[in-house]
Amino acid sequence: MLLKTFGWSFAVTALGLVAAVFYGGWTAFGVVAILTVLEISLSFDNAVVNAGILKKMNAFWQKIFLTVGILIAVFGMRLVFPVVIVAISAQLGPIEAVDLALTDKDRYQQLVTDAHPSIAAFGGMFLLMIFLDFIFEDRDIKWLTWIERPLAKLGKVDMLSVCIALIVLLIASMTVATHAHQHGGAHVDKAETVLLAGIAGLITYLVVGGLSSYFENKLEEEEEREHEEEEKAARAGKSPVKLAGQAAFFMFLYLEVLDASFSFDGVIGAFAITNDIVLMALGLGIGAMYVRSLTVYLVRQGTLDDYVYLEHGAHYAIGALAALLLITIQYEINEIITGLIGVILIGASFWSSVRRNKRIAQAEGPGAGEKAEVSSGV
């Protein structure tokens, strides 16, 4: 079962890591491995959500999502999107950007370094909004209760995330942006560029969130109609039918928009680790394959993962990447260090989840599970 579900992912991993070694040696191998782990971790909850929706669809639409959908996810968002970001920021054509990355790495690195302030501001704001919206939401399950409880209370203030993000952007434009790092060690004033790019990142987040909400509402309407049909079928003694037609189509659109929104944080977070679009494509492509395989596994098994703090760890990693992106506008940070920060946070959340599961298994009494769920894992 495991090999059947993850076989293609294992094969792509082997080929991708070997390609990384040939492309840039063991340093490239390490960068691709870190990007793969981050992509899987940041998109883990996406796979869980996908599985919960996908199991309601009929076999035809499940195949559409796992074939056409993976082409959009891997080749569209994880491979093409990073090239588009580099091309726009460095004012290059997409083909020219790829050609420079493969044939003239020095020139490519110079252009991308000079364009990095705009990339960092755009990505930093997008990732920061994801992080802020997460920590300001009141959740039943809390990992670091000492910080998540008070922040959840503050989150009742409307538009607080947007206000904080704009304040952070304003501070960044007046501090690190005034001495933005450029190729050759020079520093120039990029305050206006950072402001515009940061606002663009904020708008992109709001648009993506709006589209997700729209399709989610359409999905809820179709599910209500489906529930009514199931009740009629039950009264008539018939077995319930899997979603198809218009309902399944809206589900497919919703899943693609949701996947695109999750891939934004993976792609943009990758720029905090490396500017090399080849390594980025390898790492994110491998990670996306595992996300799809995990979705299939969850659908076939009919169970969801018990590591409840992984979502928290992934979002704290997003917050760390957002801060690091803004800092790298002026200061250079080693890509391995940047990647390891996210991996450490996700690893800590996994360890806390394991400890929580052990406590629940050892506890006695019917109320033990509920108590453990609201307690901190650290």
C-alpha positions as CSV (number, residue, x, y, z in Angstrom):
1,M,0.0,0.0,0.0
2,L,2.8,2.4,1.0
3,L,4.9,1.7,-2.0
4,K,1.9,1.8,-4.4
5,T,0.9,5.2,-3.1
6,F,4.3,6.8,-2.7
7,G,6.2,4.9,-5.4
8,W,6.2,7.8,-7.9
9,S,7.2,10.2,-5.1
10,F,10.2,8.0,-4.1
11,A,11.3,7.8,-7.7
12,V,11.0,11.5,-8.3
13,T,12.9,12.2,-5.1
14,A,15.8,9.9,-6.2
15,L,16.0,11.5,-9.6
16,G,15.7,15.1,-8.2
17,L,18.4,14.6,-5.6
18,V,20.8,13.0,-8.1
19,A,20.1,15.9,-10.5
20,A,20.8,18.4,-7.7
21,V,24.2,16.8,-7.0
22,F,25.2,16.9,-10.7
23,Y,23.9,20.5,-10.9
24,G,25.6,22.1,-7.9
25,G,27.2,19.4,-5.8
26,W,26.4,18.5,-2.2
27,T,25.4,22.0,-1.3
28,A,22.7,21.9,-3.9
29,F,21.7,18.5,-2.6
30,G,21.2,20.0,0.9
31,V,19.2,22.9,-0.4
32,V,16.9,20.7,-2.4
33,A,16.4,18.4,0.6
34,I,15.5,21.3,2.8
35,L,13.1,22.8,0.2
36,T,11.4,19.4,-0.1
37,V,10.9,19.1,3.7
38,L,9.6,22.6,3.9
39,E,7.2,22.2,1.0
40,I,5.8,18.9,2.5
41,S,5.4,20.5,5.9
42,L,3.9,23.8,4.8
43,S,1.4,21.9,2.5
44,F,0.7,19.1,5.0
45,D,-2.6,20.6,6.1
46,N,-3.5,21.2,2.5
47,A,-3.2,17.4,1.9
48,V,-5.5,16.8,4.9
49,V,-8.1,19.3,3.6
50,N,-7.8,17.8,0.0
51,A,-8.4,14.3,1.4
52,G,-11.5,15.4,3.3
53,I,-13.1,16.9,0.2
54,L,-11.8,14.4,-2.4
55,K,-13.3,11.4,-0.7
56,K,-16.8,12.9,-1.4
57,M,-16.2,13.0,-5.2
58,N,-16.8,10.2,-7.6
59,A,-14.0,8.1,-9.2
60,F,-13.9,10.2,-12.4
61,W,-13.4,13.5,-10.6
62,Q,-10.9,12.0,-8.2
63,K,-8.8,10.9,-11.2
64,I,-9.2,14.4,-12.8
65,F,-7.8,16.0,-9.6
66,L,-5.0,13.5,-9.3
67,T,-3.9,13.9,-13.0
68,V,-4.8,17.3,-14.3
69,G,-4.6,18.7,-10.9
70,I,-1.1,17.5,-10.3
71,L,0.0,19.0,-13.6
72,I,-1.3,22.4,-12.5
73,A,0.2,22.0,-9.0
74,V,3.6,20.8,-9.9
75,F,4.3,22.3,-13.3
76,G,2.1,25.4,-12.9
77,M,2.6,26.7,-9.4
78,R,5.9,25.0,-8.3
79,L,7.9,25.2,-11.6
80,V,6.4,28.1,-13.7
81,F,5.5,30.5,-10.9
82,P,9.0,30.9,-9.5
83,V,10.3,31.7,-13.0
84,V,7.5,34.3,-13.4
85,I,8.4,36.0,-10.1
86,V,12.1,36.1,-11.1
87,A,11.3,37.3,-14.6
88,I,9.0,40.2,-13.4
89,S,11.3,41.3,-10.6
90,A,14.5,41.2,-12.8
91,Q,12.5,42.6,-15.8
92,L,13.4,39.5,-18.0
93,G,11.4,37.3,-20.3
94,P,10.5,33.9,-18.8
95,I,12.6,32.1,-21.4
96,E,15.5,34.5,-20.9
97,A,15.3,34.0,-17.1
98,V,15.6,30.2,-17.5
99,D,18.3,30.5,-20.1
100,L,20.4,32.8,-17.9
101,A,19.9,30.5,-14.9
102,L,21.3,27.6,-16.9
103,T,23.9,29.2,-19.1
104,D,25.1,32.4,-17.3
105,K,24.8,31.9,-13.6
106,D,26.8,34.9,-12.7
107,R,24.7,37.3,-14.7
108,Y,21.5,35.6,-13.4
109,Q,22.7,35.9,-9.8
110,Q,23.5,39.6,-10.3
111,L,20.0,40.4,-11.7
112,V,18.2,38.3,-9.1
113,T,20.3,39.9,-6.2
114,D,19.4,43.4,-7.5
115,A,15.7,42.4,-7.7
116,H,15.7,40.6,-4.3
117,P,14.3,43.6,-2.3
118,S,11.1,43.5,-4.3
119,I,10.8,39.7,-4.2
120,A,11.5,39.8,-0.4
121,A,9.0,42.5,0.3
122,F,6.3,40.8,-1.8
123,G,6.9,37.4,-0.3
124,G,7.4,38.7,3.2
125,M,4.0,40.4,3.3
126,F,2.2,37.4,1.8
127,L,3.8,35.0,4.3
128,L,3.3,37.4,7.2
129,M,-0.4,37.6,6.5
130,I,-0.7,33.8,6.5
131,F,1.1,33.7,9.8
132,L,-0.9,36.5,11.4
133,D,-4.3,35.2,10.4
134,F,-3.3,31.9,11.9
135,I,-2.1,33.0,15.3
136,F,-4.9,35.5,15.7
137,E,-7.6,32.8,15.2
138,D,-9.0,31.2,18.4
139,R,-8.4,27.5,18.0
140,D,-9.4,24.6,20.2
141,I,-6.0,23.0,19.9
142,K,-3.1,25.2,21.0
143,W,0.6,24.4,20.8
144,L,2.4,27.3,22.6
145,T,-0.5,28.2,24.9
146,W,1.4,31.0,26.6
147,I,1.5,33.0,23.4
148,E,-1.5,31.7,21.4
149,R,-4.1,32.4,24.1
150,P,-3.5,36.1,24.4
151,L,-3.0,36.5,20.7
152,A,-6.3,34.8,20.0
153,K,-8.0,37.4,22.3
154,L,-6.4,40.2,20.3
155,G,-7.5,38.6,17.1
156,K,-11.1,39.6,17.9
157,V,-10.1,43.1,16.7
158,D,-11.2,43.5,13.0
159,M,-8.5,43.9,10.4
160,L,-5.7,43.6,13.0
161,S,-3.6,41.3,10.7
162,V,-3.7,43.9,7.9
163,C,-2.8,46.8,10.2
164,I,0.1,44.9,11.7
165,A,1.4,43.9,8.3
166,L,1.2,47.4,7.0
167,I,3.1,48.7,10.1
168,V,5.8,46.1,9.6
169,L,6.0,47.1,5.9
170,L,6.3,50.7,6.8
171,I,9.1,50.0,9.3
172,A,10.9,47.8,6.8
173,S,10.8,50.5,4.2
174,M,12.3,53.1,6.6
175,T,15.0,50.7,7.9
176,V,16.4,47.8,5.9
177,A,15.0,49.1,2.6
178,T,17.1,52.3,2.8
179,H,20.3,50.2,2.7
180,A,19.1,47.3,0.5
181,H,21.8,44.8,-0.5
182,Q,22.8,44.7,-4.1
183,H,25.2,42.7,-6.3
184,G,28.8,43.4,-5.4
185,G,28.2,44.4,-1.8
186,A,26.7,47.8,-2.6
187,H,23.7,49.2,-0.7
188,V,21.1,51.5,-2.2
189,D,17.8,53.1,-1.2
190,K,15.0,50.8,-2.2
191,A,12.3,52.2,0.1
192,E,9.8,53.0,-2.7
193,T,10.3,49.6,-4.4
194,V,9.8,47.7,-1.1
195,L,6.6,49.7,-0.3
196,L,5.1,49.0,-3.7
197,A,6.1,45.3,-3.7
198,G,4.9,44.8,-0.2
199,I,1.5,46.3,-0.9
200,A,1.3,44.0,-4.0
201,G,2.0,41.0,-1.8
202,L,-0.7,42.1,0.6
203,I,-3.2,42.6,-2.2
204,T,-2.3,39.2,-3.7
205,Y,-3.0,37.5,-0.3
206,L,-6.4,39.2,0.0
207,V,-7.4,38.3,-3.6
208,V,-6.3,34.6,-3.1
209,G,-8.1,34.5,0.2
210,G,-11.2,36.0,-1.4
211,L,-11.3,33.4,-4.2
212,S,-10.8,30.6,-1.7
213,S,-13.8,32.0,0.3
214,Y,-15.9,32.3,-2.8
215,F,-15.4,28.7,-3.9
216,E,-15.8,27.5,-0.3
217,N,-19.2,29.1,-0.1
218,K,-20.2,27.6,-3.4
219,L,-19.0,24.2,-2.1
220,E,-21.1,24.6,1.1
221,E,-24.2,25.3,-1.0
222,E,-23.5,22.2,-3.1
223,E,-22.9,20.1,0.0
224,E,-26.3,21.2,1.4
225,R,-28.0,20.2,-1.8
226,E,-26.1,16.9,-1.7
227,H,-27.2,16.3,1.9
228,E,-30.8,16.8,1.0
229,E,-30.4,14.3,-1.9
230,E,-28.8,11.8,0.4
231,E,-31.7,12.0,2.8
232,K,-34.1,11.4,0.0
233,A,-32.1,8.4,-1.1
234,A,-32.0,7.0,2.4
235,R,-35.7,7.3,2.7
236,A,-36.1,5.5,-0.6
237,G,-33.7,2.8,0.5
238,K,-31.0,3.7,-2.0
239,S,-27.3,4.1,-1.3
240,P,-25.8,7.6,-1.2
241,V,-24.1,8.7,-4.5
242,K,-20.7,10.3,-4.7
243,L,-20.6,14.0,-5.8
244,A,-20.5,14.5,-9.6
245,G,-21.5,17.1,-12.2
246,Q,-21.7,20.7,-11.0
247,A,-21.0,19.9,-7.4
248,A,-17.9,18.0,-8.2
249,F,-16.8,20.7,-10.6
250,F,-17.0,23.3,-7.9
251,M,-15.1,21.1,-5.6
252,F,-12.4,20.7,-8.2
253,L,-12.1,24.5,-8.7
254,Y,-12.1,25.0,-4.9
255,L,-9.3,22.4,-4.5
256,E,-7.2,24.0,-7.2
257,V,-7.6,27.5,-5.8
258,L,-6.8,26.2,-2.3
259,D,-3.8,24.3,-3.6
260,A,-2.6,27.5,-5.4
261,S,-2.9,29.5,-2.2
262,F,-0.9,26.9,-0.2
263,S,1.8,26.7,-3.0
264,F,2.2,30.5,-2.7
265,D,3.8,30.2,0.7
266,G,6.0,27.3,-0.4
267,V,7.2,29.1,-3.5
268,I,7.7,32.5,-1.8
269,G,9.3,30.9,1.3
270,A,11.8,29.1,-1.0
271,F,13.1,32.5,-2.0
272,A,14.3,32.9,1.6
273,I,16.5,29.8,1.1
274,T,17.7,30.2,-2.5
275,N,17.3,32.4,-5.6
276,D,18.3,29.5,-7.9
277,I,15.1,28.6,-9.9
278,V,16.6,25.2,-10.8
279,L,17.1,24.1,-7.2
280,M,13.7,25.7,-6.3
281,A,11.9,23.8,-9.1
282,L,13.6,20.5,-8.0
283,G,12.8,20.9,-4.2
284,L,9.2,22.2,-4.6
285,G,8.4,19.7,-7.4
286,I,9.5,16.8,-5.2
287,G,7.5,18.2,-2.3
288,A,4.4,18.6,-4.4
289,M,4.6,15.0,-5.4
290,Y,4.5,13.9,-1.7
291,V,1.6,16.2,-1.0
292,R,-0.4,14.5,-3.8
293,S,0.7,11.1,-2.6
294,L,-0.3,11.9,1.0
295,T,-3.7,13.1,-0.3
296,V,-4.3,9.8,-2.0
297,Y,-3.1,7.9,1.1
298,L,-5.5,9.7,3.4
299,V,-8.4,9.1,1.0
300,R,-7.6,5.4,0.7
301,Q,-7.0,4.9,4.4
302,G,-10.0,7.0,5.4
303,T,-8.1,8.5,8.3
304,L,-6.5,11.8,9.1
305,D,-3.1,12.3,10.7
306,D,-2.8,12.5,14.5
307,Y,0.0,15.0,14.6
308,V,-2.1,17.9,15.5
309,Y,0.7,20.4,16.2
310,L,2.3,20.1,12.7
311,E,0.0,22.8,11.4
312,H,1.2,25.1,14.1
313,G,4.8,24.3,13.5
314,A,4.3,24.9,9.7
315,H,2.8,28.3,10.3
316,Y,5.5,29.4,12.8
317,A,8.0,28.4,10.1
318,I,6.0,30.6,7.7
319,G,6.3,33.5,10.2
320,A,10.0,32.9,10.6
321,L,10.5,32.9,6.8
322,A,8.5,36.1,6.5
323,A,10.8,37.9,9.0
324,L,13.9,36.4,7.4
325,L,12.8,37.6,3.9
326,L,12.5,41.2,5.2
327,I,15.8,41.0,6.9
328,T,17.5,39.8,3.8
329,I,16.6,43.0,2.0
330,Q,19.7,44.5,3.7
331,Y,21.6,41.5,5.2
332,E,22.8,38.3,3.6
333,I,21.8,35.1,5.5
334,N,23.2,31.7,4.7
335,E,20.5,29.6,2.9
336,I,21.2,26.5,5.0
337,I,20.6,28.5,8.2
338,T,17.4,29.9,6.8
339,G,16.1,26.5,5.8
340,L,17.1,24.8,9.1
341,I,15.1,27.3,11.2
342,G,11.9,26.2,9.5
343,V,12.8,22.5,9.8
344,I,13.6,22.9,13.5
345,L,10.2,24.5,14.2
346,I,8.4,21.8,12.3
347,G,10.4,19.1,13.9
348,A,9.6,20.6,17.4
349,S,5.9,20.6,16.6
350,F,6.1,16.9,15.4
351,W,7.9,16.0,18.6
352,S,5.2,17.7,20.7
353,S,2.5,15.9,18.7
354,V,4.2,12.5,19.5
355,R,4.4,13.4,23.2
356,R,0.7,14.4,23.2
357,N,-0.3,11.1,21.6
358,K,1.6,9.2,24.2
359,R,-0.1,11.1,27.0
360,I,-3.5,10.4,25.6
361,A,-2.6,6.7,25.2
362,Q,-1.4,6.4,28.8
363,A,-4.2,8.5,30.3
364,E,-7.2,6.9,31.8
365,G,-10.8,8.2,31.8
366,P,-13.1,9.4,29.1
367,G,-12.1,13.1,29.5
368,A,-8.4,12.6,29.0
369,G,-8.4,13.2,25.3
370,E,-10.2,16.5,25.5
371,K,-7.8,17.8,28.2
372,A,-4.8,16.8,26.1
373,E,-6.1,18.5,23.1
374,V,-6.3,22.0,24.6
375,S,-3.0,21.7,26.5
376,S,0.3,22.9,25.2
377,G,2.6,20.4,23.5
378,V,5.7,22.2,24.9
